[in-house]
Amino acid sequence: MRIPPLPADEWDDAVDAALSGLMPAERRTPEAAGNLVATLLQHPKLARNFLRFNFHLLYGSTLPPRLRELAVLRIALLSGCDYEWRHHVTMGRDAGLSDDDIAGIERGDASTELDRAVLAAVDELRRDSTVADPTWATLSTHLDEHQVMDLVFTIGCYGALAMAINSFGVQPDPDTERR
């Protein structure tokens, strides 16, 4: 662990201000926030701004939650980010992903044209920093412009988050599911 979670005795007014309006009061505690948020809070201003963007993608995006989780799990897998994978397996199941869908993410395969295009978009953005024209065309037949934009930003945000988690050495929370 390179950057530890902010110790409970250092959760002060700056920390509460960083999370205020983003998380309900009962989640703004070291125990409830989890290791990732507690680690980000080592830099409260950064945490507030990043979490505002991340929470938009998580809760305010036009992208259907199932597709969001498909993309997040693929980028977590490609990034070797166990923390992100564990959290989003649970969220993915809640959003409608089956065990077969999750196994397909690990193989880079999916049963529908749209799901395959989402996985391809993740792979292409990670490899080439762009979505290839054929993938874009498929996505555009199923998703509107805002949804495609939200997809690209979701992949980018969770890719960056995976890099931070891996670099900081954020440890998985004990109550999350292993691969």
C-alpha positions as semicolon CSV with decimal commas, in nm:
position;residue;x (nm);y (nm);z (nm)
1;M;0,000;0,000;0,000
2;R;0,159;0,324;-0,115
3;I;-0,112;0,565;-0,001
4;P;-0,311;0,442;0,299
5;P;-0,672;0,529;0,366
6;L;-0,708;0,849;0,567
7;P;-0,711;0,743;0,934
8;A;-1,043;0,785;1,114
9;D;-0,899;1,041;1,357
10;E;-0,812;1,267;1,060
11;W;-1,167;1,280;0,920
12;D;-1,231;1,647;0,983
13;D;-1,448;1,928;0,848
14;A;-1,250;1,939;0,520
15;V;-1,328;1,572;0,463
16;D;-1,695;1,621;0,544
17;A;-1,707;1,922;0,309
18;A;-1,542;1,716;0,033
19;L;-1,812;1,449;0,059
20;S;-2,107;1,674;0,143
21;G;-2,372;1,667;-0,125
22;L;-2,211;1,362;-0,284
23;M;-2,278;1,101;-0,019
24;P;-2,541;1,080;0,255
25;A;-2,415;1,158;0,606
26;E;-2,427;0,792;0,713
27;R;-2,181;0,700;0,435
28;R;-1,939;0,982;0,525
29;T;-1,755;0,773;0,784
30;P;-1,430;0,578;0,750
31;E;-1,614;0,247;0,801
32;A;-1,893;0,311;0,551
33;A;-1,697;0,494;0,281
34;G;-1,461;0,207;0,203
35;N;-1,090;0,196;0,129
36;L;-1,104;0,375;-0,204
37;V;-1,290;0,684;-0,084
38;A;-1,083;0,688;0,235
39;T;-0,766;0,680;0,025
40;L;-0,886;0,954;-0,211
41;L;-0,959;1,167;0,096
42;Q;-0,586;1,202;0,155
43;H;-0,644;1,482;-0,103
44;P;-0,994;1,616;-0,020
45;K;-1,017;1,871;-0,303
46;L;-0,919;1,613;-0,564
47;A;-1,154;1,358;-0,405
48;R;-1,451;1,595;-0,425
49;N;-1,394;1,685;-0,788
50;F;-1,319;1,333;-0,904
51;L;-1,611;1,184;-0,713
52;R;-1,850;1,442;-0,857
53;F;-1,755;1,329;-1,210
54;N;-1,750;0,961;-1,115
55;F;-2,090;0,981;-0,945
56;H;-2,236;1,146;-1,256
57;L;-2,121;0,845;-1,458
58;L;-2,247;0,607;-1,193
59;Y;-2,583;0,765;-1,108
60;G;-2,660;1,038;-1,363
61;S;-2,543;0,888;-1,690
62;T;-2,775;0,825;-1,984
63;L;-2,607;0,486;-2,033
64;P;-2,818;0,194;-1,909
65;P;-2,665;0,055;-1,585
66;R;-2,618;-0,293;-1,733
67;L;-2,404;-0,155;-2,018
68;R;-2,213;0,070;-1,779
69;E;-2,124;-0,229;-1,563
70;L;-2,027;-0,436;-1,867
71;A;-1,779;-0,163;-1,963
72;V;-1,650;-0,107;-1,610
73;L;-1,589;-0,476;-1,553
74;R;-1,402;-0,509;-1,882
75;I;-1,174;-0,213;-1,805
76;A;-1,119;-0,345;-1,451
77;L;-1,020;-0,682;-1,595
78;L;-0,787;-0,536;-1,859
79;S;-0,630;-0,312;-1,594
80;G;-0,582;-0,595;-1,345
81;C;-0,775;-0,393;-1,087
82;D;-0,909;-0,639;-0,832
83;Y;-1,065;-0,363;-0,621
84;E;-1,272;-0,229;-0,910
85;W;-1,359;-0,579;-1,032
86;R;-1,488;-0,690;-0,691
87;H;-1,710;-0,386;-0,642
88;H;-1,851;-0,394;-0,991
89;V;-1,929;-0,768;-1,004
90;T;-2,185;-0,702;-0,732
91;M;-2,308;-0,384;-0,900
92;G;-2,319;-0,563;-1,235
93;R;-2,537;-0,840;-1,097
94;D;-2,765;-0,578;-0,945
95;A;-2,784;-0,412;-1,289
96;G;-2,882;-0,737;-1,462
97;L;-2,556;-0,905;-1,563
98;S;-2,569;-1,282;-1,533
99;D;-2,283;-1,513;-1,437
100;D;-2,259;-1,601;-1,809
101;D;-2,229;-1,229;-1,895
102;I;-1,952;-1,190;-1,638
103;A;-1,768;-1,497;-1,769
104;G;-1,803;-1,349;-2,119
105;I;-1,639;-1,027;-2,003
106;E;-1,341;-1,232;-1,890
107;R;-1,324;-1,405;-2,231
108;G;-1,388;-1,082;-2,423
109;D;-1,707;-1,229;-2,566
110;A;-2,074;-1,145;-2,536
111;S;-2,402;-1,284;-2,662
112;T;-2,552;-0,970;-2,820
113;E;-2,426;-0,735;-3,086
114;L;-2,448;-0,436;-2,851
115;D;-2,265;-0,612;-2,567
116;R;-1,990;-0,718;-2,810
117;A;-1,961;-0,358;-2,930
118;V;-1,931;-0,230;-2,571
119;L;-1,653;-0,479;-2,497
120;A;-1,483;-0,388;-2,826
121;A;-1,506;-0,017;-2,738
122;V;-1,329;-0,085;-2,408
123;D;-1,055;-0,287;-2,577
124;E;-1,008;-0,029;-2,854
125;L;-0,999;0,270;-2,622
126;R;-0,747;0,097;-2,397
127;R;-0,529;-0,009;-2,689
128;D;-0,570;0,278;-2,938
129;S;-0,733;0,565;-2,745
130;T;-1,017;0,569;-2,999
131;V;-1,324;0,366;-3,086
132;A;-1,287;0,210;-3,431
133;D;-1,537;0,309;-3,700
134;P;-1,711;-0,031;-3,721
135;T;-1,757;-0,041;-3,342
136;W;-1,880;0,319;-3,342
137;A;-2,131;0,235;-3,614
138;T;-2,267;-0,060;-3,413
139;L;-2,288;0,143;-3,093
140;S;-2,466;0,422;-3,281
141;T;-2,737;0,188;-3,407
142;H;-2,827;0,098;-3,047
143;L;-2,739;0,408;-2,847
144;D;-2,803;0,778;-2,891
145;E;-2,524;1,034;-2,903
146;H;-2,538;1,113;-2,531
147;Q;-2,521;0,745;-2,442
148;V;-2,216;0,690;-2,664
149;M;-2,050;0,992;-2,505
150;D;-2,130;0,861;-2,158
151;L;-1,987;0,522;-2,258
152;V;-1,656;0,671;-2,373
153;F;-1,625;0,880;-2,056
154;T;-1,722;0,582;-1,837
155;I;-1,447;0,372;-1,992
156;G;-1,195;0,654;-1,956
157;C;-1,293;0,741;-1,599
158;Y;-1,285;0,384;-1,476
159;G;-0,960;0,320;-1,661
160;A;-0,804;0,619;-1,485
161;L;-0,953;0,506;-1,155
162;A;-0,807;0,157;-1,204
163;M;-0,465;0,315;-1,263
164;A;-0,498;0,517;-0,942
165;I;-0,621;0,219;-0,737
166;N;-0,339;-0,002;-0,864
167;S;-0,074;0,270;-0,821
168;F;-0,188;0,373;-0,472
169;G;-0,220;0,010;-0,361
170;V;-0,583;0,041;-0,248
171;Q;-0,678;-0,284;-0,078
172;P;-1,014;-0,449;-0,152
173;D;-1,282;-0,399;0,108
174;P;-1,336;-0,723;0,302
175;D;-1,702;-0,759;0,206
176;T;-1,651;-0,759;-0,173
177;E;-1,657;-1,060;-0,400
178;R;-1,342;-1,220;-0,545
179;R;-1,303;-1,314;-0,909
